[in-house]
Amino acid sequence: MVNNQDLSAYFLELAKLNSPESLEDIEMEDEELIPTELNTINSSGGFLVMFPDKLSIQYTTVNLHGHDVGVVQADHPAPTKRLVYYFEIKVKNAGAKGQIAIGFTTEHFKMRRQPGWEADSYGYHGDDGLLYHGRGRGDDFGPTFTTGDTVGGGINYASQEFFFTKNGVVVGTRKKDVKGPLFPTIAVHSQNEEVTVNFGKEPFVLDVKAFESQERMKLHMTIEKLSLPQNVSYGIVRSYLLHYGYEDTLNSFDVASKNTVPPISIAQENGFNDQKDMYALSQRKTLRQLIRKGEIDVAFSKLREWYPQIVQDDKSVTCFLLHCQKFIELVRVGQLEGAVRYGRKELAKFFGLSGFEDLVQDCVALLAYELPEKSSVGYLLQESQREVVADTVNAMIFSTNPNIKDSNGCLHSHLERLLRQLTACCLERRHLNGEQGEAFNLHRVLTSSDRA
């Protein structure tokens, strides 16, 4: 037996998801401090001078020992909730020996050593072009660099690799085997060496956007190589159209696919069961069309005729969302007095009820703006809000089907269940990478393109 309270709670939260507060919460999940300047406190200050801009350093003395290194980290570790992190240095003067290095180090790195000379650190060195990692001997890596060159260091979280560039060209990569926060780090080690760092305030020499696009393309190509029988993808799309009552689109899809899909039984061969999704298809189609056109009174009338059990409790979530949408539609067409009367009659009863009040207040707030669509509550006038109401009614009709035993059968199509599984896999992969990499947000992906 389907628990209608679970369905109601789900759609009540979904109706609030497009609000500015909810979207802001989603964005805040991705926010993190980023490096903007060099750390003026944690550096080997006895061997370098930092300029007032906190972006330039110079080695002013003569190095007498191997540990007389001028090292400085960024003020914050490299951000991790992204596909790629990158920064660059401009070599203004290679000095006496050109012993300049760029790399990444941990918080407790010894600040009198070159990056790469200590454990859990990596450094690309200019005098020999070697990459150092955790020991005093480097590995063949790339070209040397000197005065006038721009050198960059980055972390590719998708491939879990460090990469370094010279004058906008990637010279090499190395597997990243260090977990935890890593600080962009630069070092100078011979007289008159001078570099300026760019943390992104100025355009990079490397086209970072193009680099990210290439990385995403690699992932897409990997996915495209996976073999998926044509009739499986057909069944997934078809089940989506069935589930949401897109009957006309479904018929067109079937006609277009008749000559390309192998004559195989989708239900028998791939586990699809059209019978459950066929339930009340015509009624669900009609109600979705009415709600999407803003004809809420007619939709209410049809529900009372076809499924009176769904609307018999006038304080249910389904009735609440329909009443809210009716109020919104009156505001949309400029019938403000009618909206006020309707609000006093139908929405006032929900004031003070847990879970309802925020949405009621947002609806009423539409009246306060001359251009409500451009206000903080303008999300209510978007097509996505109509879709939420239509999806609610669609699910509640499914809940009357005695053959559906759990709420998932009412809430999600096969396609959406696959997307939820994708979300779980992406989160697990990110967890295995130490919570590093671009955060996957299913809601953002789904709302980035129009629903069919």
ABEGO torsion letter per residue (X at the ends): XBBAAAAAAAAAAAAAAABAAAAAAAAAAABBBBBABBBAABBBAAABBBBAAGABBBBABBBABAABBBBBBBABBBBABBABBBBBBBBABAEAAGBBBBBBBBAABBAABBBGABBGBBBBBAAAGBBBBGBABBBBABBBBBBGBBBBBBBBAAAGBBBBBBGGBBAEBBBBABBEBBBBBBBBABBGBBBBBBAGABBBABBAAAAAAAAAAAAAAAAAABBBBAAAAAAAAAAAAAAAGBAAAAAAAAAAAAAABBBBBAAAAAGBBAAAAABGAAAAAAAAAAAAAGBAAAAAAAAAAABAAAAABAABAAAAAAAAAAAAAAAAAGBAAAAAAAAAAAAAAABGBBGAAAAAAAAAAAAABABAAABAAAAAABAAAAAAAAAAAAAAAAAABAABABAAAAABBAAAAAAAAAAAAAAAAAAAAGGBEBBBBAAAAAAABBBX
